[in-house]
Amino acid sequence: MFRRRTLLLAGALATPAHRLAAQPTPPAPWRPDRPIRVVVPFAAGGLADLTARLYAEPAAAILGQPLVVENRTGGAGGLIGTDLVAKAAPDGYTILMNSSAQAIAPALVARMPYDAAADFAGLAILSAAPMVIVTHPSVPARTMAELVALIRAQPGKLNFAGAGIGSTVHLTGEVFRAAVGADLAMVHYRGGGPALQAVMAGEAQVTGVTPAEAASHIRAGTVRAHAVGGPARSPILRDVPTAAEAGLPAFQQDIWIVAAAPARTPAPVIAAYAAAFAESARRLAPRLAELGLGGKPGVETPAQVDGFIRGELVRYAAVLRAAGVQPE
């Protein structure tokens, strides 16, 4: 009896060890051994470029290799630079930092050279800036409620200054128009800067800008701010209410910057970048706040980034279809 119990005990003790030995060894953390190419598919000076250069220094310190920012311009919605990353080797040494154009371009271009969702692996949402609705001071509306009432009373009379079909400013105008439920005449200019200048000059009455673009002009009184299209007030526009606070909760619009790698990039590489960008965001928090930027609440993991992009692809396509814009 004693020998039988001893054998049973030995077998019970051996089973966990056997199972433990059969478990796969977790992959070693990925560390790059040469510089990393960061492709920004827009010219220097824009929000995507600024964000990429902000993140490059702390991320390089964490990863142990420099992140070299390369501006590859051309093509609607940054297609050339984005396509370059889509077709790059999925080895972690070429990544993309793109704007909301990542989700807008497929609604504008009939024959896309890449799949905006399937050809990329999301790494992080690096920054997001809520769009601010501003008007020329001569517009007889001091609050969002008064502006909405004015537009509804005189549909089509006020002009919204856009920045080209499919631009973030154009999308802001379409989302705002849908939220108001009345017509605004859309007049396009050659970019967000000229659109804002047109409102400041009184050529157009309404437009959408980022907090960083709007702050000095609001303080100078050359434009009047009515609401920000985000879930919280901007840290550099504390006196400007959110659209929900101003009575127009349907107006939610921002411009975001995403980091992504080519599809099929190994999981350890994706995990290394996600961790590096999360820590970089923590270190950059004061600077991002100064610029009126922040992360996307609830978008923290690579899987959530992929889901967010898929959702934005659907949302932007619906907005542009409602505006009568068809892919060309």
C-alpha positions in Angstrom: 0.0 0.0 0.0 2.8 2.4 0.9 4.6 1.7 -2.4 1.4 2.3 -4.4 0.8 5.7 -2.7 4.4 6.7 -3.4 4.0 5.9 -7.1 0.8 7.8 -7.3 2.3 10.9 -5.6 5.3 10.7 -7.9 3.1 10.6 -10.9 1.0 13.6 -9.7 4.2 15.6 -9.1 5.6 14.7 -12.5 2.5 15.8 -14.5 2.8 19.6 -14.0 6.5 19.5 -14.8 5.7 17.6 -18.0 3.0 20.1 -19.0 5.3 23.0 -18.2 8.1 21.6 -20.4 5.6 21.3 -23.3 4.6 25.0 -23.2 6.1 27.1 -26.1 8.8 29.5 -25.2 7.6 33.1 -25.5 9.3 35.1 -28.2 12.2 37.3 -27.1 11.5 41.1 -27.1 12.4 42.7 -30.4 15.2 45.3 -30.5 16.2 47.0 -33.8 19.9 46.8 -34.8 19.9 49.6 -37.4 18.1 53.0 -38.0 14.4 53.0 -38.6 12.8 54.7 -41.6 9.7 56.7 -40.7 7.7 57.7 -43.8 5.4 60.7 -43.6 3.4 60.9 -46.8 3.1 64.7 -46.6 5.3 67.8 -46.8 7.3 69.0 -43.8 5.5 71.4 -41.5 2.1 69.7 -41.3 0.6 67.9 -38.3 1.7 64.5 -39.4 5.3 65.7 -39.9 5.3 67.6 -36.6 4.0 64.6 -34.7 6.5 62.2 -36.3 9.4 64.5 -35.3 8.1 64.9 -31.8 8.0 61.2 -31.3 11.2 60.4 -33.1 13.5 61.4 -30.2 11.9 59.6 -27.2 11.1 56.5 -29.3 14.7 56.3 -30.5 15.9 56.5 -26.9 13.6 53.6 -25.9 14.3 51.4 -29.0 18.0 52.1 -29.1 18.1 53.2 -32.8 17.4 56.5 -34.5 14.0 57.1 -36.2 14.7 58.9 -39.4 11.7 60.9 -40.7 11.3 60.9 -44.5 8.7 63.1 -46.2 7.4 61.3 -49.3 4.8 63.6 -50.8 2.5 63.3 -53.8 -0.8 61.7 -54.7 -4.2 62.4 -53.3 -4.3 61.8 -49.5 -0.6 60.9 -49.4 -0.9 57.9 -51.6 2.7 57.7 -52.7 4.3 57.6 -49.3 1.6 55.3 -47.9 1.9 52.9 -50.7 5.7 52.7 -50.2 5.1 51.5 -46.6 2.4 49.1 -47.7 4.8 47.4 -50.0 7.9 47.5 -47.7 9.4 44.5 -46.1 7.5 43.7 -42.8 10.7 43.6 -40.8 10.1 46.7 -38.5 12.6 49.0 -40.3 10.0 50.9 -42.3 6.9 52.4 -40.6 4.3 54.9 -41.5 3.0 58.0 -39.7 -0.1 59.2 -41.5 -3.0 61.5 -40.7 -6.8 60.9 -41.0 -6.1 60.8 -44.8 -5.4 57.0 -44.1 -9.2 56.6 -43.8 -10.3 59.3 -46.1 -8.4 58.5 -49.3 -10.3 55.2 -50.2 -13.5 57.2 -50.4 -11.9 59.5 -53.0 -9.8 57.2 -55.1 -11.5 54.5 -57.1 -8.4 52.4 -57.8 -6.4 52.4 -54.6 -2.8 51.0 -54.9 -3.2 49.4 -51.4 -5.8 48.4 -48.9 -5.9 51.0 -46.2 -6.9 48.4 -43.6 -5.6 45.0 -44.7 -2.2 46.2 -45.8 -1.2 47.7 -42.5 -0.7 46.7 -38.9 -1.7 49.5 -36.5 0.9 50.5 -33.9 -0.5 53.5 -32.1 -2.6 56.6 -32.4 0.0 59.2 -31.7 -2.1 62.4 -31.4 -5.5 63.8 -32.1 -6.7 67.4 -32.3 -10.4 68.3 -32.2 -11.6 70.6 -35.0 -12.8 74.0 -33.9 -15.7 75.7 -35.6 -14.9 79.4 -36.0 -16.6 82.3 -37.8 -15.8 85.8 -38.9 -16.6 88.3 -36.1 -19.2 90.0 -38.3 -21.4 86.8 -38.2 -24.2 87.8 -35.8 -23.9 84.7 -33.6 -21.9 84.6 -30.4 -22.7 81.0 -29.4 -23.1 77.7 -31.1 -26.8 77.8 -30.5 -27.1 81.2 -32.1 -25.0 80.0 -35.1 -27.1 76.9 -35.6 -30.3 79.1 -35.4 -28.8 81.5 -38.0 -27.9 78.7 -40.4 -31.3 77.1 -40.1 -33.0 80.4 -40.6 -31.0 81.2 -43.7 -29.9 77.9 -45.3 -27.3 78.2 -48.0 -26.5 81.9 -47.2 -23.4 81.3 -45.1 -20.2 79.9 -46.8 -18.0 77.2 -45.2 -14.4 77.6 -46.3 -13.1 74.1 -47.2 -9.5 73.0 -48.0 -10.2 70.8 -51.0 -12.4 67.8 -51.6 -11.7 65.1 -49.0 -9.5 67.3 -46.8 -10.0 67.2 -43.0 -11.5 70.7 -43.2 -13.9 69.6 -45.9 -15.0 66.6 -43.8 -15.4 68.9 -40.8 -17.7 71.1 -42.8 -19.8 68.1 -44.0 -20.0 66.7 -40.4 -21.0 70.1 -39.1 -23.6 70.6 -41.9 -25.2 67.2 -41.1 -25.2 68.0 -37.4 -26.9 71.3 -37.9 -29.4 69.8 -40.4 -29.3 72.8 -42.7 -27.3 73.8 -45.7 -24.0 75.6 -45.7 -22.5 76.6 -49.1 -19.1 74.9 -49.4 -16.3 77.0 -50.9 -12.9 75.3 -51.3 -9.5 77.0 -51.0 -6.0 75.7 -51.6 -5.5 74.3 -48.1 -6.4 74.9 -44.5 -4.3 78.0 -44.1 -6.0 79.8 -47.1 -9.4 78.7 -45.8 -8.8 80.3 -42.4 -7.5 83.4 -44.1 -10.6 83.6 -46.2 -12.8 83.6 -43.0 -10.5 86.2 -41.3 -10.9 88.4 -44.4 -14.7 87.9 -44.5 -14.7 86.2 -47.9 -16.3 83.1 -46.1 -18.1 83.0 -42.8 -17.4 79.6 -41.2 -14.6 77.1 -41.2 -13.0 74.4 -39.1 -9.4 74.5 -37.7 -7.3 72.8 -35.1 -6.9 74.5 -31.7 -3.2 75.3 -32.4 -4.2 77.0 -35.7 -7.0 78.9 -34.1 -5.7 79.9 -30.7 -3.8 83.1 -31.6 -6.5 84.3 -33.9 -9.2 83.7 -31.3 -7.2 85.7 -28.8 -6.7 88.5 -31.3 -10.4 88.6 -32.1 -10.0 88.0 -35.8 -12.2 84.9 -35.6 -14.8 83.8 -33.1 -14.7 80.2 -31.7 -18.0 78.4 -31.1 -17.2 74.8 -30.1 -14.6 72.0 -30.4 -15.6 68.7 -31.9 -14.0 66.5 -29.2 -15.1 64.8 -26.0 -13.3 67.3 -23.8 -12.2 70.9 -24.0 -8.8 71.7 -25.6 -6.1 72.5 -23.1 -5.2 75.6 -25.1 -8.8 76.7 -25.6 -10.2 76.3 -22.1 -13.0 78.8 -22.6 -14.3 77.2 -25.8 -17.0 74.6 -25.0 -17.3 71.2 -26.5 -20.0 70.7 -29.1 -21.9 68.6 -26.7 -21.7 71.4 -24.1 -22.8 73.9 -26.7 -25.9 71.9 -27.6 -24.7 70.2 -30.8 -23.5 66.7 -29.6 -23.7 65.3 -33.2 -20.7 67.4 -34.2 -17.7 65.2 -33.4 -14.7 65.7 -35.6 -10.9 65.6 -35.2 -7.7 65.1 -37.1 -5.6 62.2 -35.8 -2.1 60.8 -36.5 -1.5 57.0 -36.7 1.7 55.0 -36.7 1.5 51.7 -38.7 3.7 49.0 -40.1 3.3 46.8 -43.2 0.9 43.9 -42.7 2.5 40.6 -41.6 5.0 42.5 -39.4 5.9 40.0 -36.6 4.0 40.3 -33.3 7.2 41.0 -31.2 8.0 44.0 -33.5 4.5 45.4 -33.2 4.6 44.9 -29.4 7.9 46.7 -29.2 6.6 49.7 -31.2 3.4 49.9 -29.2 5.3 50.0 -25.9 7.8 52.5 -27.2 5.1 54.9 -28.5 3.0 54.5 -25.3 6.0 55.5 -23.2 6.9 58.3 -25.6 3.4 59.7 -25.3 3.8 59.7 -21.5 7.0 61.7 -21.8 5.6 64.0 -24.4 2.4 64.7 -22.6 3.2 68.3 -21.5 4.4 69.2 -25.1 1.4 67.6 -26.7 -0.9 69.6 -24.3 0.8 72.8 -25.3 0.0 72.0 -28.9 -3.6 71.1 -28.2 -3.0 67.5 -29.0 -3.8 64.3 -27.2 -4.4 60.6 -27.8 -7.6 58.9 -28.8 -9.4 57.7 -25.6 -10.0 54.0 -25.8 -7.5 53.4 -28.6 -4.5 52.0 -26.8 -3.6 48.6 -28.2 -2.6 47.7 -31.8 -5.8 45.7 -32.2 -7.8 48.7 -31.1 -5.9 50.9 -33.6 -6.8 48.5 -36.4 -10.5 48.5 -35.3 -10.5 52.3 -35.1 -9.1 52.7 -38.6 -11.8 50.3 -40.0 -14.5 52.3 -38.2 -13.1 55.6 -39.6 -13.0 54.1 -43.1 -16.8 53.4 -42.9 -17.6 56.8 -41.3 -15.7 58.9 -43.8 -17.1 57.0 -46.7 -20.6 57.6 -45.5 -19.9 61.4 -44.9 -18.6 61.9 -48.4 -21.3 59.8 -50.0 -23.9 62.0 -48.3 -22.1 65.0 -49.6 -22.3 63.6 -53.2 -18.6 62.9 -53.5 -17.8 59.8 -55.5 -14.5 58.0 -55.9 -12.6 59.0 -59.1 
